[in-house]
Amino acid sequence: MKALCIWILFIFPYVWGNTEKTVFLGPPPVDLDSAYPTLRHSRLASLNPEEFTIRTHLRSKFPSNGLMQGEPSWLLLHRLTQGQRYEVRVCWAATEPTMFGLEVHELDTVFRSPELASELSSFASTLHANMDNTVAMSSRASELGMEESILLLRITAAADFYAQNQTLMINVPSTFVDIILDPFILNILPQSLLFTVTYIIMVTIVSCLVGGWISSWICHIAAESTKHKYQ
């Protein structure tokens, strides 16, 4: 019981009311300097296997003709391993009703699409204009190598509530979120679940051993009682 309480306290900071996620494979490395030189100056927040979580605010809007999925935000996923499976999760409190969408794109896909490239450029410009704004994605700008396995993460946030307060309906508050990059172990198990699975296996093994010992003890007592009864 004590171990269970410690485990609950350990994971409590990562427990949120809602979660949206996407699973993908690491792409082949690309030469950033020759193919995408402007990416280094974009100030996009980044996630990698060493710095795997960001706690921040994401702007949210009600769906409209121009933004059917809500307000878009962009991040970099870099230092990935080609062919390895990853999961990205967005976690937020249930008290902030928001619908999130997650899309992972290779660089070539984004820069060949006028719509996505324009959206990315507009978002990067917003980051530059709001460098001191607390609603900006993160002050941790990406530090990219010469050649990396890298992807662009597009997150859309659509407000999912109705209020009689017209000011709240017009000026939708941003949503406080955790964005987490979670690599898979052997492309089977998310790394974040390793402790949980290990704990369950240990509890199962101990339960079987203790259960076998209790069963043998009860059978021994029953045999002794029967033996004394017929003596």
VEXFITI-560652 format. One line per field, with one value per residue: y, x, z of N, C-alpha, C in turn; residue in three letters; residue number from 1. Coordinates in Angstrom, 2 decimals. Each point is the difference from the previous one (the first is absolute). Layout:
VEXFITI-560652
n_y	[Y	...] .
n_x	[X	...] .
n_z	[Z	...] .
ca_y	[Y	...] .
ca_x	[X	...] .
ca_z	[Z	...] .
c_y	[Y	...] .
c_x	[X	...] .
c_z	[Z	...] .
r	[ALA	...] .
k	[NUM	...] .
//
This chain:
VEXFITI-560652
n_y	[-1.21	-0.02	-1.10	-0.41	0.44	-0.53	-1.06	0.09	0.26	-1.03	-0.61	0.49	0.56	-1.27	-0.02	-0.02	0.92	0.56	-0.88	0.58	-0.99	-0.14	-1.06	-0.03	-0.12	-0.12	1.15	-0.16	0.08	1.32	0.54	0.54	0.13	-1.10	-0.75	0.25	0.92	0.38	-1.33	0.26	0.91	-1.10	-0.28	-1.05	-0.25	-0.74	-1.22	-0.69	-1.17	1.01	0.90	-0.88	1.08	0.64	0.87	0.27	1.15	-0.52	0.86	0.38	-0.48	0.63	-1.18	0.35	0.74	0.93	-0.33	-0.99	-0.18	1.31	0.50	0.13	-0.94	0.37	-1.22	-0.08	-1.15	0.02	-0.35	-0.25	-1.24	-0.13	-0.15	0.81	-0.69	1.07	0.61	0.89	0.49	0.47	0.45	0.09	0.99	-0.80	0.88	-0.36	0.05	-0.86	0.12	-0.99	0.41	-1.16	0.66	-1.04	0.94	-0.61	0.47	-0.99	-0.70	0.59	-0.02	-1.16	0.20	0.80	-0.76	-1.16	0.27	0.51	-1.04	-0.81	0.69	-0.01	-1.28	-0.25	0.74	-0.71	-1.05	0.48	0.21	-1.24	0.38	1.08	-0.55	-0.12	0.44	0.55	-0.79	0.53	0.31	-1.30	0.80	-0.52	-0.96	0.28	-1.28	-0.43	-1.22	0.04	-0.98	0.69	0.40	0.46	0.45	-0.24	0.93	-0.44	1.19	-0.68	1.19	-0.67	1.22	0.28	1.32	0.46	-0.14	1.07	0.61	-0.99	0.19	1.30	0.15	-1.05	-0.44	0.14	-1.16	-0.29	-0.38	-1.31	0.22	-1.29	-0.18	-1.13	-0.35	-0.90	-0.93	-0.30	1.26	-0.39	0.42	0.95	0.76	0.88	-1.09	0.16	1.08	0.39	-0.38	0.56	1.02	-0.04	-0.19	0.94	0.77	-0.31	0.13	1.10	0.42	-0.47	0.54	1.17	0.04	-0.43	0.91	0.94	-0.37	-0.11	1.17	0.46	-0.54	0.50	1.14	-0.02	-0.38	0.93	0.85	-0.43	0.09	1.15	0.29	-0.72	0.69] .
n_x	[0.83	1.09	0.42	-1.27	0.02	1.23	-0.46	-1.12	0.76	0.70	-1.13	-0.34	1.23	-0.02	-0.85	-0.66	-0.95	0.70	-0.01	0.79	0.11	1.23	0.05	1.34	0.66	1.22	0.12	0.43	1.28	-0.05	0.61	-0.05	1.32	0.03	-0.86	0.18	0.77	-1.22	0.01	1.31	-0.56	-0.69	0.85	-0.20	-0.92	0.82	-0.21	0.72	0.60	0.87	-0.55	-0.71	0.00	-1.11	0.03	-1.10	-0.29	-1.11	0.12	-1.21	-0.73	-1.16	-0.42	0.61	-0.47	0.74	-0.50	-0.25	1.31	-0.15	0.65	0.86	0.77	1.27	0.52	1.25	0.04	1.09	1.18	-0.85	-0.43	0.59	-1.28	0.36	-0.82	-0.78	-0.28	-0.85	-0.01	-1.23	0.35	-1.26	-0.30	-0.85	0.53	0.82	-1.29	0.82	-0.14	0.89	0.78	0.58	0.94	0.64	0.88	0.44	1.25	0.30	-0.84	0.53	1.28	-0.54	-0.59	-0.50	-1.06	0.67	0.74	-1.10	-0.68	1.01	0.11	-1.33	0.03	1.04	-0.67	-1.06	0.81	0.50	-1.27	-0.03	1.25	-0.64	-0.81	-0.68	-0.78	1.18	0.30	1.20	0.78	-0.28	0.75	-0.26	0.83	0.11	0.23	1.12	-0.13	-1.31	-0.50	-0.81	-0.98	-1.05	-0.31	-1.17	-0.28	-1.24	-0.42	-1.13	-0.49	-0.34	-0.51	-1.00	0.10	-0.79	1.21	-0.44	0.57	-0.44	-1.14	0.27	0.42	0.16	-0.04	1.31	0.42	0.06	1.11	0.11	1.11	-0.20	1.31	-0.57	1.29	-0.15	-0.09	0.98	-0.42	-0.03	0.84	-0.91	1.06	-0.99	-0.34	1.32	-0.04	-1.10	0.51	1.17	-0.70	-0.79	1.11	0.63	-1.09	-0.08	1.32	0.03	-1.08	0.60	1.17	-0.53	-0.74	1.11	0.72	-0.96	-0.09	1.34	0.04	-1.02	0.56	1.15	-0.63	-0.60	1.16	0.62	-1.01	0.05	1.31	-0.11	-0.90	0.79	0.74] .
n_z	[0.00	0.77	-0.68	0.13	1.25	0.12	-0.65	0.75	1.07	-0.49	-0.35	1.21	-0.11	-0.47	1.05	-1.14	-0.21	-1.02	-0.98	-0.88	-0.88	-0.50	-0.79	-0.05	-1.16	0.53	-0.68	-1.24	0.38	0.20	-1.04	1.20	0.03	-0.74	0.71	1.31	-0.56	-0.40	0.08	-0.08	-0.76	0.03	0.99	-0.76	0.92	0.74	-0.44	0.88	-0.21	0.00	-0.78	0.70	0.77	-0.35	0.98	-0.67	-0.57	-0.48	-1.00	0.31	-1.00	-0.13	-0.45	-1.12	-0.98	0.61	1.20	-0.85	0.24	-0.06	1.05	-1.04	0.51	-0.08	0.00	0.43	-0.66	0.77	-0.50	-0.98	0.12	-1.14	-0.29	0.98	0.77	-0.18	1.14	-0.51	1.25	-0.09	1.20	0.34	0.85	0.62	0.83	-1.00	-0.31	-0.57	-1.32	0.17	-1.00	-0.24	-0.70	-0.51	-0.42	-1.07	0.07	-0.80	0.77	1.07	-0.39	-0.36	1.18	-0.93	0.24	0.12	-1.08	-0.53	0.43	-0.35	-1.13	-0.05	0.37	-0.82	-0.88	0.40	-0.05	-1.13	-0.33	0.56	-0.18	0.51	-0.90	1.15	-0.99	-0.26	-1.01	-0.14	1.04	0.06	-0.73	-1.17	0.41	-1.29	-0.31	-0.57	0.48	-0.11	0.78	-0.78	0.79	-0.64	1.19	-0.57	0.91	-0.15	0.46	0.18	0.34	1.11	0.04	0.80	-0.04	0.97	0.51	-0.65	1.02	0.76	-0.63	0.13	1.25	-0.79	1.24	0.14	-0.46	1.30	-0.61	0.02	-0.68	-0.26	-0.19	-0.42	0.03	-0.97	0.93	-0.86	-0.16	1.29	0.97	0.23	-0.08	-0.06	-0.70	-0.16	0.78	-0.65	-1.18	0.34	0.48	-1.08	-0.73	0.73	-0.04	-1.30	-0.14	0.76	-0.68	-1.09	0.39	0.39	-1.13	-0.64	0.71	-0.16	-1.28	-0.06	0.63	-0.78	-1.07	0.48	0.33	-1.22	-0.50	0.76	-0.31	-1.27	0.09	0.71	-0.94	-0.81	0.85] .
ca_y	[1.21	1.16	0.15	0.51	1.43	0.70	0.01	0.96	1.33	0.21	0.28	0.99	1.20	-0.28	-0.43	1.10	-0.44	-0.42	-0.28	-0.26	-0.47	-0.55	-0.92	0.14	-0.54	0.97	0.01	0.04	1.31	0.95	1.04	1.21	1.22	0.12	-0.13	0.85	0.88	0.97	-0.66	0.29	1.31	0.04	0.11	-0.99	-0.84	-1.33	-1.17	-1.08	-1.04	0.48	1.04	-0.66	0.58	1.44	0.47	1.33	0.36	-0.02	0.84	-0.74	0.79	-0.75	-0.32	0.97	-0.36	0.04	-0.94	-1.01	-0.85	0.83	0.74	-0.91	0.25	-0.88	-0.36	-0.87	-1.25	-0.28	-1.03	-1.26	-1.14	-0.48	-1.28	-0.23	0.47	1.02	0.49	1.36	0.20	1.29	-0.23	1.24	-0.19	-0.11	1.28	0.87	-0.77	0.29	-1.14	0.06	-0.88	-0.13	-0.50	-0.02	0.16	0.12	1.36	0.12	0.11	1.34	1.06	-0.17	0.37	1.44	0.27	-0.31	0.86	1.32	-0.07	-0.10	1.29	0.94	-0.35	0.39	1.46	0.32	-0.26	1.10	1.22	-0.18	-0.66	0.19	-0.31	-1.27	-0.94	-0.55	-1.43	-0.31	0.73	-0.98	-0.15	-1.24	-0.02	-1.07	-0.42	0.14	-1.00	-0.58	-0.55	1.10	0.13	1.16	-0.36	1.01	-0.20	0.93	0.11	0.60	0.15	-0.93	0.41	1.15	0.81	1.20	1.12	0.26	0.28	-1.30	-0.62	0.69	-0.15	-1.35	-0.15	-1.07	-1.24	-0.43	-1.39	-0.70	-0.68	-1.03	-0.93	-1.26	-1.06	-1.37	-0.98	-1.08	0.34	-0.71	0.57	1.37	0.04	0.48	-1.10	-1.04	-0.15	-0.59	-1.41	-0.68	-0.10	-1.01	-1.31	-0.33	-0.29	-1.28	-1.07	-0.09	-0.52	-1.45	-0.68	0.06	-0.80	-1.41	-0.32	-0.01	-1.20	-1.16	0.08	-0.37	-1.44	-0.69	0.08	-0.86	-1.39	-0.27	-0.09	-1.28	-1.06	-0.06	-0.35	-1.46	-0.74] .
ca_x	[-0.83	0.89	0.59	-1.04	-0.18	1.16	-0.16	-1.05	0.57	1.02	-0.62	-1.07	0.17	-0.22	-1.37	-0.86	-1.35	-0.21	1.22	-0.08	1.34	0.25	1.14	0.69	1.35	1.04	0.31	1.43	0.62	0.10	1.01	-0.78	0.64	-0.13	-1.39	-0.93	0.84	-0.77	-0.62	0.77	-0.36	-1.46	-0.34	-1.00	0.33	0.38	0.03	0.88	0.00	0.60	-0.90	-1.18	-1.27	-0.16	-1.23	-0.20	-1.36	-0.27	-1.13	-1.18	-1.05	-1.16	0.11	-0.58	0.25	1.44	0.69	-1.01	0.46	0.45	1.25	1.13	1.32	1.01	1.19	0.99	0.40	1.29	0.86	-0.73	0.70	-0.73	-0.68	-0.50	-1.36	-0.15	-1.36	-0.09	-1.27	-0.38	-0.82	-0.55	-1.00	-1.39	-0.68	0.25	-0.54	0.67	0.20	1.33	0.35	1.45	0.49	1.45	0.36	1.40	0.31	-0.27	-1.45	-0.44	0.52	-0.57	-1.42	-0.12	-0.87	0.71	1.18	-0.46	-0.44	1.21	0.68	-0.80	0.17	1.35	0.01	-0.68	0.95	0.95	-0.68	-0.43	1.10	-0.16	-1.38	-0.07	-0.80	0.86	0.20	1.07	1.25	1.03	0.07	0.64	1.42	0.03	1.29	0.18	-0.86	-0.83	-1.32	-0.79	-1.37	-0.76	-1.26	-1.06	-1.06	-1.11	-0.77	-1.32	-0.79	-1.12	-0.90	-0.87	-0.19	-0.81	0.94	0.39	1.44	0.66	-0.23	0.80	1.41	0.11	1.25	0.90	-0.11	1.25	0.19	1.29	0.26	0.97	0.52	0.22	0.50	-0.40	1.06	-0.12	-1.17	-1.17	-0.50	0.45	0.98	-0.64	-0.74	0.92	-0.10	-1.30	0.02	0.91	-0.69	-1.05	0.64	0.52	-1.15	-0.54	0.91	-0.09	-1.32	0.00	0.81	-0.70	-1.20	0.38	0.39	-1.22	-0.76	0.67	-0.18	-1.38	-0.12	0.70	-0.84	-1.16	0.45	0.26	-1.30	-0.61	0.80	-0.32	-1.42	-0.19	0.89] .
ca_z	[0.00	0.05	-1.34	-0.89	0.31	-0.55	-1.47	-0.33	0.18	-1.04	-1.30	0.12	-0.83	-1.41	-0.16	-0.41	-0.27	-1.39	-0.75	-1.44	-0.37	-1.32	-0.03	-1.28	-0.09	-0.30	-1.44	-0.32	0.26	-1.11	0.14	0.25	-0.50	-1.46	-0.46	0.75	0.83	0.80	1.13	1.22	0.52	0.14	1.42	0.39	1.14	-0.48	0.88	-0.41	1.03	1.25	0.50	-0.60	0.41	0.08	0.66	-0.58	-0.41	-1.44	-0.38	-0.44	-0.63	-0.48	-1.43	-0.93	-1.39	-0.25	0.89	0.30	1.10	1.11	-0.12	-0.16	0.59	-0.61	0.76	-0.64	0.65	-0.62	0.59	-0.05	-0.58	-1.18	0.16	1.36	0.24	1.03	0.27	0.54	0.71	0.56	1.18	0.53	1.05	-0.44	0.26	-1.15	-1.13	-1.26	-0.89	-0.60	-1.10	-0.15	-1.28	-0.12	-1.40	-0.38	-0.46	-1.43	-0.17	0.41	-0.87	-1.33	0.07	0.23	1.15	1.23	0.08	0.38	1.40	0.82	-0.04	0.79	1.41	0.39	0.12	1.25	1.08	0.01	0.46	1.39	0.70	1.44	0.34	0.71	-0.77	-1.04	0.21	0.95	-0.22	-0.33	-1.45	-0.42	-0.33	-0.99	-0.51	-1.45	-0.65	1.05	-0.25	0.54	-0.46	0.47	0.67	-0.10	1.00	-0.13	1.24	-0.24	1.22	0.00	1.07	-0.26	1.20	-0.20	0.04	-1.37	-0.02	0.00	-1.30	-1.02	0.37	0.56	0.75	-0.42	0.77	0.64	-0.43	-0.05	-1.28	0.40	-1.01	0.70	-0.89	0.30	0.24	-0.99	-0.83	0.54	1.24	0.30	1.09	1.23	0.64	0.45	1.45	0.31	-0.40	0.93	1.29	-0.12	-0.08	1.33	0.87	-0.43	0.44	1.46	0.33	-0.30	1.00	1.29	-0.13	0.07	1.38	0.82	-0.38	0.61	1.45	0.30	-0.25	1.09	1.19	-0.22	0.11	1.42	0.70	-0.37	0.61	1.44	0.14	-0.14	0.89] .
c_y	[1.26	0.27	0.58	1.49	0.82	0.11	1.02	1.42	0.33	0.41	1.11	1.24	-0.21	-0.44	1.21	-0.56	-0.57	-0.20	-0.24	-0.39	-0.43	-0.83	0.06	-0.66	1.11	-0.06	-0.07	1.38	0.86	1.02	1.34	1.23	0.18	0.01	0.98	0.95	0.95	-0.62	0.32	1.31	0.14	0.22	-0.96	-0.75	-1.42	-1.04	-1.00	-1.03	0.42	1.07	-0.30	0.61	1.52	0.28	1.45	0.27	-0.08	0.88	-0.86	0.96	-0.90	-0.29	1.04	-0.45	-0.01	-1.00	-1.04	-0.85	0.82	0.66	-0.97	0.49	-1.03	-0.22	-0.84	-1.24	-0.41	-0.96	-1.33	-1.08	-0.56	-1.38	-0.27	0.61	0.99	0.32	1.42	0.15	1.46	-0.28	1.34	-0.31	-0.04	1.29	1.02	-0.73	0.45	-1.28	0.18	-0.98	0.00	-0.60	0.08	0.01	-0.03	1.39	0.19	0.17	1.40	1.05	-0.15	0.36	1.50	0.34	-0.24	0.91	1.41	0.05	-0.07	1.33	1.03	-0.28	0.40	1.51	0.45	-0.22	1.13	1.27	-0.07	-0.69	0.12	-0.33	-1.36	-1.03	-0.60	-1.43	-0.32	0.86	-0.95	-0.24	-1.26	0.22	-1.19	-0.31	0.18	-0.91	-0.74	-0.68	0.93	0.02	1.29	-0.49	1.17	-0.35	1.05	-0.05	0.76	0.07	-0.85	0.32	1.12	0.74	1.21	1.27	0.23	0.31	-1.30	-0.71	0.64	-0.19	-1.34	-0.13	-1.15	-1.20	-0.41	-1.49	-0.50	-0.67	-0.94	-0.85	-1.28	-1.07	-1.38	-0.86	-1.18	0.20	-0.68	0.77	1.44	0.02	0.43	-1.09	-1.08	-0.24	-0.69	-1.49	-0.80	-0.22	-1.09	-1.40	-0.44	-0.37	-1.36	-1.16	-0.21	-0.60	-1.51	-0.77	-0.04	-0.84	-1.50	-0.42	-0.09	-1.24	-1.25	-0.03	-0.43	-1.50	-0.80	0.01	-0.92	-1.47	-0.38	-0.14	-1.33	-1.16	-0.15	-0.44	-1.51	-0.81	-0.42] .
c_x	[0.86	0.62	-1.01	-0.22	1.15	-0.11	-1.05	0.52	1.01	-0.62	-1.02	0.22	-0.32	-1.44	-0.88	-1.37	-0.19	1.35	-0.34	1.40	0.05	1.27	0.63	1.37	0.99	0.38	1.51	0.58	0.06	1.09	-0.71	0.60	-0.19	-1.45	-0.95	0.78	-0.78	-0.60	0.71	-0.43	-1.50	-0.47	-1.12	0.48	0.25	-0.11	0.98	0.05	0.63	-0.85	-1.38	-1.33	0.07	-1.32	-0.20	-1.48	-0.10	-1.22	-1.12	-1.02	-1.18	0.18	-0.72	0.30	1.50	0.78	-1.01	0.37	0.47	1.33	1.18	1.25	0.97	1.17	0.92	0.22	1.31	0.83	-0.74	0.90	-0.82	-0.60	-0.52	-1.39	-0.01	-1.48	0.11	-1.39	-0.16	-0.97	-0.47	-1.12	-1.41	-0.77	0.23	-0.47	0.56	0.10	1.33	0.11	1.51	0.33	1.52	0.35	1.51	0.23	-0.36	-1.49	-0.49	0.43	-0.47	-1.49	-0.10	-0.81	0.74	1.20	-0.40	-0.44	1.18	0.73	-0.73	0.17	1.38	0.11	-0.67	0.93	1.01	-0.64	-0.40	1.08	-0.13	-1.41	-0.08	-0.82	0.82	0.37	1.04	1.19	1.13	-0.01	0.77	1.48	0.22	1.43	0.07	-0.95	-0.77	-1.23	-0.99	-1.40	-0.60	-1.32	-0.96	-1.11	-1.07	-0.83	-1.29	-0.76	-1.27	-0.93	-0.92	-0.22	-0.85	0.85	0.55	1.50	0.79	-0.17	0.84	1.50	0.18	1.33	0.84	-0.14	1.37	0.19	1.41	0.10	1.17	0.37	0.42	0.50	-0.47	1.24	-0.25	-1.21	-1.29	-0.65	0.47	0.89	-0.64	-0.76	0.92	-0.12	-1.30	-0.02	0.90	-0.67	-1.07	0.58	0.51	-1.13	-0.59	0.86	-0.10	-1.34	-0.09	0.78	-0.69	-1.26	0.29	0.37	-1.22	-0.82	0.60	-0.21	-1.40	-0.21	0.66	-0.84	-1.21	0.38	0.26	-1.30	-0.67	0.72	-0.34	-1.43	-0.20	0.98	-0.74] .
c_z	[0.00	-1.36	-0.98	0.21	-0.57	-1.51	-0.42	0.13	-1.09	-1.32	0.09	-0.84	-1.46	-0.29	-0.30	-0.35	-1.38	-0.69	-1.47	-0.44	-1.45	0.05	-1.39	0.08	-0.32	-1.48	-0.24	0.31	-1.25	0.31	0.12	-0.65	-1.50	-0.46	0.68	0.92	0.89	1.26	1.32	0.65	0.25	1.43	0.41	1.23	-0.50	1.11	-0.58	1.12	1.32	0.66	-0.56	0.42	0.03	0.69	-0.41	-0.22	-1.52	-0.27	-0.57	-0.60	-0.34	-1.49	-0.86	-1.42	-0.31	0.81	0.47	1.20	1.20	-0.30	-0.12	0.74	-0.56	0.96	-0.86	0.85	-0.64	0.86	0.09	-0.59	-1.15	0.27	1.40	0.15	1.16	0.18	0.54	0.62	0.39	1.14	0.56	0.99	-0.58	0.22	-1.12	-1.26	-1.35	-0.81	-0.71	-1.16	-0.18	-1.36	-0.01	-1.48	-0.18	-0.59	-1.47	-0.27	0.30	-1.01	-1.45	-0.04	0.28	1.25	1.31	0.19	0.44	1.46	0.95	0.07	0.86	1.49	0.50	0.16	1.29	1.19	0.11	0.56	1.47	0.81	1.51	0.47	0.67	-0.76	-1.15	0.37	1.05	-0.31	-0.37	-1.50	-0.35	-0.32	-0.92	-0.42	-1.51	-0.77	1.07	-0.58	0.69	-0.63	0.53	0.57	-0.07	0.99	-0.22	1.28	-0.29	1.31	-0.09	1.17	-0.49	1.31	-0.34	0.06	-1.41	-0.12	-0.05	-1.34	-1.09	0.25	0.71	0.76	-0.53	0.93	0.52	-0.24	0.34	-1.36	0.24	-1.21	0.72	-0.98	0.46	0.24	-0.92	-0.91	0.46	1.14	0.18	1.23	1.32	0.74	0.57	1.50	0.39	-0.31	0.94	1.35	-0.04	-0.05	1.37	0.95	-0.36	0.50	1.50	0.41	-0.24	1.06	1.36	-0.03	0.08	1.41	0.90	-0.29	0.63	1.50	0.41	-0.20	1.11	1.27	-0.12	0.15	1.45	0.76	-0.29	0.68	1.49	0.21	0.01	0.86	1.27] .
r	[MET	LYS	ALA	LEU	CYS	ILE	TRP	ILE	LEU	PHE	ILE	PHE	PRO	TYR	VAL	TRP	GLY	ASN	THR	GLU	LYS	THR	VAL	PHE	LEU	GLY	PRO	PRO	PRO	VAL	ASP	LEU	ASP	SER	ALA	TYR	PRO	THR	LEU	ARG	HIS	SER	ARG	LEU	ALA	SER	LEU	ASN	PRO	GLU	GLU	PHE	THR	ILE	ARG	THR	HIS	LEU	ARG	SER	LYS	PHE	PRO	SER	ASN	GLY	LEU	MET	GLN	GLY	GLU	PRO	SER	TRP	LEU	LEU	LEU	HIS	ARG	LEU	THR	GLN	GLY	GLN	ARG	TYR	GLU	VAL	ARG	VAL	CYS	TRP	ALA	ALA	THR	GLU	PRO	THR	MET	PHE	GLY	LEU	GLU	VAL	HIS	GLU	LEU	ASP	THR	VAL	PHE	ARG	SER	PRO	GLU	LEU	ALA	SER	GLU	LEU	SER	SER	PHE	ALA	SER	THR	LEU	HIS	ALA	ASN	MET	ASP	ASN	THR	VAL	ALA	MET	SER	SER	ARG	ALA	SER	GLU	LEU	GLY	MET	GLU	GLU	SER	ILE	LEU	LEU	LEU	ARG	ILE	THR	ALA	ALA	ALA	ASP	PHE	TYR	ALA	GLN	ASN	GLN	THR	LEU	MET	ILE	ASN	VAL	PRO	SER	THR	PHE	VAL	ASP	ILE	ILE	LEU	ASP	PRO	PHE	ILE	LEU	ASN	ILE	LEU	PRO	GLN	SER	LEU	LEU	PHE	THR	VAL	THR	TYR	ILE	ILE	MET	VAL	THR	ILE	VAL	SER	CYS	LEU	VAL	GLY	GLY	TRP	ILE	SER	SER	TRP	ILE	CYS	HIS	ILE	ALA	ALA	GLU	SER	THR	LYS	HIS	LYS	TYR	GLN] .
k	[1	2	3	4	5	6	7	8	9	10	11	12	13	14	15	16	17	18	19	20	21	22	23	24	25	26	27	28	29	30	31	32	33	34	35	36	37	38	39	40	41	42	43	44	45	46	47	48	49	50	51	52	53	54	55	56	57	58	59	60	61	62	63	64	65	66	67	68	69	70	71	72	73	74	75	76	77	78	79	80	81	82	83	84	85	86	87	88	89	90	91	92	93	94	95	96	97	98	99	100	101	102	103	104	105	106	107	108	109	110	111	112	113	114	115	116	117	118	119	120	121	122	123	124	125	126	127	128	129	130	131	132	133	134	135	136	137	138	139	140	141	142	143	144	145	146	147	148	149	150	151	152	153	154	155	156	157	158	159	160	161	162	163	164	165	166	167	168	169	170	171	172	173	174	175	176	177	178	179	180	181	182	183	184	185	186	187	188	189	190	191	192	193	194	195	196	197	198	199	200	201	202	203	204	205	206	207	208	209	210	211	212	213	214	215	216	217	218	219	220	221	222	223	224	225	226	227	228	229	230	231] .
//
